[in-house]
Amino acid sequence: NERKLDARSGRDLPFTLGHEISGEVVRVGPDAQDTLIGKRFVVFPWIGCGTCDICDREAEHLCLRPRALGTFVDGGYSDHVLVPHPKYLFDFGNLKPELACTYACSGLTAYSAVKKVIGHHGSHIVIIGAGGVGLSALMIAKAITDYEVIVADIREEARNAAEQAGASHTLDANDKNAHRLIKRISGGEACAVVDCVGSESSANLGMRSLAKSGILIIVGLFGGALQVSLPLLPLKDITIRGSDLGSLREMGALMELARAGRIHPIPIETRSLDQAQETLYDLAEGNLVGRVVLKP
């Protein structure tokens, strides 16, 4: 059976994908220190133009003229990758490189989203979706917050992974009574929901589960539309916010937590680089739990 992946970005070919990258420095340019050679780092890939107001306020990941590795510039599905400045390199200490590289996207995205819910009063938050980002969000929430974390996913194997990772409760996101279960578990409603799916059904579940003054953080990019009763927003004082990737500063804070061993690792499977296409098929079809790391 012929299978095709969506290709809607208009990227000129040939192009090298891959934005969760770790490796060893083998050569440096004239403006970089030779002492970097031989050291291992994880790469912050969300590189901006470096000259705009957005980059000046340390939000390169939101730059309108991005040079992100693996999405706009050749990335990590290779045996070598070019990094334009040492500031994008982060020491990962004693972590395994297969784990360290996942912090550059799924970990960073989860960290930035979870940071946005801190300060909302309540005992429970909900994470919808227990893939790589969702499981990372669970681990990070347990590391930096005191919230009880409820995880909702449509896949039993993903719910099992979340339960093993320490979720206080898991539930089937397709259950028509899911929002009622969340209210029952939380003793009311959740003070925050992190939607790592970003579909119409997941966002609606998030909205129906929020307490007054709650916040819905939409992270996933599945697609669809959120149907909202506008009076509900002021009457419940609800905030709806997007969260895309994370900043260079947040990457530094995340790696500090990771090096200190405060973040429990997500499930990781290692495959060879020549299995990249098959792995992307597996990812698209929902056959993976956690992350798959490709090794040259």
Secondary structure, 3 states (H helix, E strand, C coil): CCCCCCCCCCCCCCCCCCCCEEEECCCCCCCCCHHHCCCEEEECCCCCCCCCHHHHCCCHHHCCCCCCECCCECCCCCCCCCCCCHHHEEECCCCCHHHHHHHHCHHHHHHHHHHHHCCCCCCEEEEECCCHHHHHHHHHHHHHCCCEEEEEECCHHHHHHHHHCCCCEEEECCCCCHHHHHHHHHCCCEEEEEECCCEHHHHHHHHHHEEEEEEEEECCCCECCCCCCCCHHHHHCCEEEECCCCCHHHHHHHHHHHHCCCCCCCCEEEEEHHHHHHHHHHHHCCCCCCEEEEEC
